[in-house]
């Protein structure tokens, strides 16, 4: 159907395969519009960091001066990364990666080699070792690289951001780094040998896959004059299930991230129970320390598939029953947990908190899609004969969401994304007795305990159930959506549409006190850093000794007269 509109296609096409300055401005303003419309922590970022994402003047000046499309992509990434939000980022539609056959991470603040693929780098030709320090890659120092890459994609705390950025020096993903393809066939790696102090240079092969983006296909720019035609367009919907997904949107190539087995080596007398089979969703067992029987259970992630959730809960139920009868205390490990389903998270929490507790709530910045999801809940409940109490809850949630939608940058109060209440009860057996683990417990956390891996320990800490041991979690407990943004650039953006809330107010260094998980994360009661060279070289011996002493001391305190 032909319709009269106020647009006409401008004559001419740019000679180079690049967008125009005007096209970039239009796209960037659409990106900023997405932040204005959907981003829930906007006001929190002003309070916490003094950063107002809707003050666009300096960003638009940079957009106008961008030399090419790749630089424009980098500006978009910097803009979203400036939110310091684990769940938010700008991404390219690229499948290109360039990978070196080594892993690099920060230990004692230094860039150390933590893994070498000896199938690709035989020791006879590449005699450097795990624990050697990376001096540079293609002439760029690790510090300079972290400064560059850390501006393009940001986590909610600086330590996690730097570690993610350093990983990308040897594992370059163009969806997150626009210039990932600008590498040769080999990389010049310079290392400082730990054993001798000698500085050595090597040529390592880049293993490349996918097709890189080098520019945006040129199109004419519409002009504001009357008299031509336009085509109709529409947008698709997503399901309400997104409300339960609390997961890191882009994973890094981090050793042990979401992996069943722990990154460290457990004591010699550790007796494993689950974790070595392909169908095991958790890692568990026990060992003896200072006369105490110490249980260990690792939850590597909170899977979203129904079959995996059922299997994980069945395994956890079996282990909790055994641990209650056979241990004096428990080490519960959620280090390097990328998150997942909040409903599953709540169910698992019921197995480790033996009394009523409050779980994570979400203050939601509603869009029309979100409003419609809540309307659909009410309609479906009415059509299928839900009881009166259920209808009262659902109509109340809908009223809160609709009220927030009508307000200026409105946001709801804390809402449950699973069931009808934030107040939960422990799991019980067939006789109605509490069946949750009820003995002394510590929880292992680190800066890559992310998303639902943030929410899980925060609820335990708020319930005063266990001591937190390790490093502060990532500080990203909200819910997010990823969607296309920019008609010319065809990028995508992930933005948090909720703020995960806690039962109590907490404070992290340099931030105001708040009941948010965002940026604050879970602060440890006992600080214990795995990221040391000694831990790298010994399978985490100091770290394991440290948390073992923590649980033994906790057992003794808890059982003292």
Helices and strands as residue ranges (DSSP letters): E 8-9, H 21-38, H 42-49, H 57-65, H 69-81, E 89-91, E 97-99, E 102-107, E 110-116, E 133-137, H 142-152, H 158-167, E 171-173, E 186-192, E 199-205, E 207-209, E 222-223, G 240-244, E 245-247, E 271-274, E 282-289, E 292-299, H 306-326, E 329-333, E 339-341, H 342-349, E 357-358, E 361-364, H 368-383, H 388-406, E 423-424, E 440-445, H 452-462, E 467-470, E 480-485, E 491-496, E 498-506, E 514-516, E 526-527, H 533-538, H 541-559
